[in-house]
Amino acid sequence: MTGSRVVALGHYQPSKVLTNEDLAAMVDTNDEWIRSRVGIKTRHIAGPDEPVDELAYQAAGKALANAGLTPDDIDLVLVATSTAIDRSPNMAARVAAKLGMGASPAVMDINVVCSGFTHALATADHAIRAGAATRALVIGADKMTAITDWTDRTTCVLTGDGAGAAVVEACEEPGIGPVLWGSVPEMGHAVRIEGSPPVFAQEGQSVYRWTTSQLPPLARKVCEKAGVAPEELAAVVLHQANLRIIEPLAAKIGAVNAVVARDVVDSGNTSAGSIPMALSKLIERGEIPSGAPVLLFGFGGNLSYAGQVIRCP
């Protein structure tokens, strides 16, 4: 096999919904203030019985079902997350156990915060190309509300919980393009999850200026590496951080014919869960033709970024 492809996706969100009106009763904010600055209307909140591995497990089970596969068909499990509290067993091992996997899969967590899923997808693609795996389960899952400072109105309005998962398998015709990944180490402090207990904080204006100025040429380079012109893209799925970042960025890329994922409006910022969850919903609604090129691009903590063009399953 000379490449890999995404076979199917699945997603999961907790049932509890927190509205902007709910937040206004908790902190000095209001619906107009939130929607005008970040575009978010609602977000889903996980309960005490829904840790990160449970979110990941639910999304993984749906992805496997959509692919028509069983847990024993998987030999690599990657979970992208930055909100796991326990170190061992890691989230990937816990998901494998919950799924009842008996095929001795390799299990790894990847912490690259908001760009975790695109990093994990590239890692799975590389492992399959190298012959180290044949079929992988790649999951992005975060429980951001567990690390949210609910007294900070600049960050508590952003966060939500959820997970998305993709099944990736070897194929003769590559369906996952070359990754473009990197970081800006001197800006690593701009997005932080630090302390004990850990708390999410960011320098919002610094992140906004960097993303709006630096990401368009990087995203166009991802398309160039894949041999796809921006106007050929059927969809653009960026990290769902802020609608004021997502919409202008898609326009600056030149993706004039693409559906732009706007899941942030209903789900908030779910960090590593945002890209696979948004993509899964677009596919579930039939908004992307099978085989069409889709740009995925994650950015955020560290300040890390990673993107690739995939073919829609």
Salt bridges, closest charged atoms under 4 A:
ASP31 OD2 - ARG35 NH1 3.73
ASP53 OD2 - LYS98 NZ 3.87
GLU54 OE1 - LYS98 NZ 3.04
ASP86 OD2 - ARG94 NH2 3.25
ASP125 OD1 - ARG129 NE 3.07
GLU169 OE2 - ARG5 NH2 2.67
GLU169 OE1 - ARG135 NE 3.04
GLU194 OE1 - ARG192 NE 3.97
GLU203 OE2 - HIS189 ND1 3.12
GLU203 OE2 - ARG192 NH1 3.46
GLU247 OE2 - ARG262 NE 2.77
ASP263 OD1 - LYS281 NZ 2.79
GLU287 OE2 - ARG285 NE 2.56
